[in-house]
């Protein structure tokens, strides 16, 4: 019978393209990964990999095995979920992928309460970006805390279930003495560009809605804390969601963008539904989201008027 742990190494090689990268992703040395792969080939008496220069590639047998690996891991995960559900105990290791803006407030609140309520649950929080849902599907993480901007259409993932954690308005942040109600001020200022696959188009759409057709964007960063300090120095204007505005630096104010919001959602693989550990994490994330929703509702801002577009 195939050893699932050894099979995982082969899947990682297929995903990352090299034994070295696969070993790093799994926390092993390249030599240890090579040994596991060699053992898998001996178990099956088949060549699963072939050397191509300095890299390796899957043989036809290797590709056939990887193509069916997801079904194997789904069955194992479903069996583990059933066992934990029968045992009615939240335990094990849960890897959470999260955005930088949610790691500042949402994740710490949830982790703090989880440590008190679920001492047998071991949590790991990873700061991820555009690759978040890919990592969830690939089993690099167990739960993804992702976002959706209402002004950008994205393809929804398959094989997952989701839970909404909070909804937040979107703001433009600038130095307090600027009058952003004046269209000429908006047109003359520089803006912050966001490299995120979803945030970038969403930001540009907001700027366009405000009547700025060709914005000057000298700063490009996905660190929203940096964006706020750029605004405080009057170097450029960022477009940020409400969670970020809970920590405004001195000397700036915010203006709410009409008709645009960001939703924070949690995603898990559908085979993990019912797992006591994952369900507990979801419950604590939802409670943290509700607490932050109350704080967001108290933010003091000025509404902006969108241009006719």
Secondary structure, DSSP 8 states (H G I E B T S, - for coil): ---HHHHHHHHHHHHHSSHHHHHHHHT--HHHHHHHHHHHHHHHTS--EEEETTEEEE-HHHHHHHHTHHHHHHHHHHHHHHHHHHHT---EEEEEEE-HHHHTTHHHHHHHHHHHH-TTEEEEEEE--TTHHHHHHTTS-SEEEEEEETTS-----SSEEEEEEEEEEEEEEEETT--TTSHHHHHHSEEEE--STTHHHHHHHHHHHTT-SS-EEEEE-S-HHHHHHHHHTTS-BEEEEGGGGGG--TTEEEEEEEEEEEEEEEEEEGGGTT-HHHHHHHHHHHHHHHHHHHHHHT---EE------
